Amino acid sequence: MGAQRANLEIRDRAGIFHSVGSFIYADKARAAQPRSRSAMGPADRKIEWVAPEELDAALLAVVRMGYSITPDAAVAGALDMLGFG
């Protein structure tokens, strides 16, 4: 695993992609877009496989759609948007 990690770090420094924690991104400037995983089976649909930036984008989208929303409803709406509801 060490050689793979070193290869990722070299590509990250070269600007081919960038990584944050255990997530790899193709474009640093592009904002994350929420994607529904509702068509995936349970084995392929894990919340821990969703990047924090995508979770933030879903939460922000739900809050923008709501005129008045409680924090719990915002989280539930974001999870539903991502296919976990």
C-alpha positions in Angstrom: 0.0 0.0 0.0 3.0 2.3 0.6 3.9 2.4 -3.1 0.3 3.2 -4.1 0.2 6.1 -1.6 3.5 7.5 -2.9 2.2 7.3 -6.4 -1.0 9.2 -5.4 1.1 11.9 -3.6 3.2 12.4 -6.7 0.2 12.7 -9.0 -1.4 15.1 -6.4 1.7 17.3 -6.4 1.8 17.2 -10.2 -1.8 18.6 -10.4 -3.2 15.5 -12.1 -5.8 15.4 -9.3 -5.9 16.3 -5.6 -6.8 14.4 -2.5 -8.3 15.3 0.8 -8.2 12.6 3.4 -9.1 9.3 1.7 -11.0 11.0 -1.1 -9.5 11.8 -4.6 -10.9 14.6 -6.8 -10.3 15.3 -10.4 -10.7 19.0 -10.3 -9.9 21.3 -7.4 -11.9 24.2 -8.6 -15.2 22.3 -9.3 -17.7 22.3 -6.5 -19.1 18.9 -5.3 -22.5 18.1 -6.6 -24.9 15.8 -4.6 -25.6 12.5 -6.4 -28.4 10.1 -5.5 -27.3 6.6 -4.7 -30.9 5.3 -4.4 -30.4 2.9 -7.4 -27.5 1.2 -5.8 -27.8 -1.9 -3.7 -27.2 -1.7 0.1 -23.7 -3.2 -0.2 -22.7 -0.3 -2.5 -24.5 2.5 -0.7 -22.5 3.5 2.4 -22.6 6.9 3.9 -18.9 6.7 4.7 -18.1 6.5 1.0 -19.6 9.9 0.4 -17.1 12.8 0.5 -17.6 15.4 3.1 -17.8 18.1 0.4 -20.7 16.2 -1.3 -22.5 15.9 2.1 -22.1 19.7 2.6 -23.4 20.4 -0.9 -26.5 18.3 -0.3 -27.2 20.0 3.1 -26.7 23.4 1.5 -29.1 22.5 -1.4 -31.8 21.4 1.1 -31.4 24.5 3.2 -31.7 26.7 0.1 -34.9 24.9 -1.0 -36.6 25.4 2.4 -38.1 28.6 3.6 -37.9 27.5 7.2 -36.3 24.2 8.2 -35.1 22.7 11.4 -31.6 21.3 11.6 -33.0 17.7 11.9 -35.2 18.2 8.8 -32.2 19.6 6.9 -30.1 16.6 7.6 -32.9 14.2 6.8 -33.5 16.0 3.5 -29.8 15.9 2.6 -29.6 12.2 3.3 -32.8 11.6 1.2 -31.2 13.7 -1.6 -28.2 11.4 -1.5 -30.3 8.3 -1.6 -30.1 7.3 2.0 -33.6 8.3 3.1 
